[in-house]
Amino acid sequence: MWEEVLNSPQEDREQNFFNAGGDSLLVTRVVLRARKTWGIGLDVQAVLDHPVLKDLAEQIDLLVRSAQTPAKP
């Protein structure tokens, strides 16, 4: 997803989104893509709080898992 938004290969999971050329407008594209792809409630603040690829991936994984876990009655 980052590769497409930033239009460059991302091979380093330690890469910071903003150091790789990302900006606030591109953050919204990441958020919208994640919402569409995984049906999760990712927001802009999550990307701002976790700008490193591996950290954001962990947050996305948490959101995906919580979305897949049935609510307890």
QUIGIUR-V471445 format. One line per field, one symbol per residue. ss: DSSP state (@ for helix, = for strand, . for the rest). burial: 1 if it has 24 or more other ideal C-beta (glycine too) atoms within 12 Angstrom, else 0. A space follows every 10 residues. Layout:
ss = ???
burial = ???
//
This chain:
ss = .@@@@@.... .....=.... ...@@@@@@@ @@@@@@@@.. ...@@@@@@. .=@@@@@@@@ @@@@@@@@.. ...
burial = 1100110001 0000101001 0100011011 1011000101 0101011001 1110011011 0010000000 000
//
